[in-house]
Amino acid sequence: VSLRRAASINAEYMGNKENFLEHGRYIEMFDSSPDAIDIVSGAKASVPIEEICDTNTSVIKMRGMPFTAGSKEVTYFLQLKNIVPVRIHHVKDRIGRPAGMCYVELKSDSDAGTALTLDHAFMGSRYVEVFSSTHEQLAKDVNSGVMTVETQFAGAVPNFDAR
């Protein structure tokens, strides 16, 4: 929520501990800068693409995977077409649960094209959609903080002191 006038901000801040809908809940408000909001929302990338992935690779996006699928399952899935992933980036939701989606870096465009033939193939009891993607989309998702990588890359961290 963005409040534009100082009077509105003060009024909302003073009432931030009031009960919310009579259920003993409340809303806490914190000062923030526009840059911090952009970083947390994923609208502003804070980590260069080159630090997240190898820009000499091709990227695919896999969606619809079982929530329990990890790198081993993704690797086995790609081995159906004799493809070896360079790196796998698993997507998590905002609270850290698996989202059933990942980005995979592959050695070549040829590997990516072959991987696209796995679209709607099954991983366990679920069919997986396979799409062509970009390094930019991968980086955007990493920077938005909904992504984790095998190396435990933390994504963007807002700098609340920069005002």
Secondary structure, 3 states (H helix, E strand, C coil): CCCCCHHHHHHHHHCCCCCECCCCECCCCCCCCHHHHHHHHCCCCCCCHHHHCCCCCEEEEEECCCCCCCHHHHHHHHHCCCCCCCEEEEEECCCCCEEEEEEEEECCHHHHHHHHCCCCEEECCEEEEEEEECHHHHHHHHHCCCEEECCCCCCCCCCCCCC
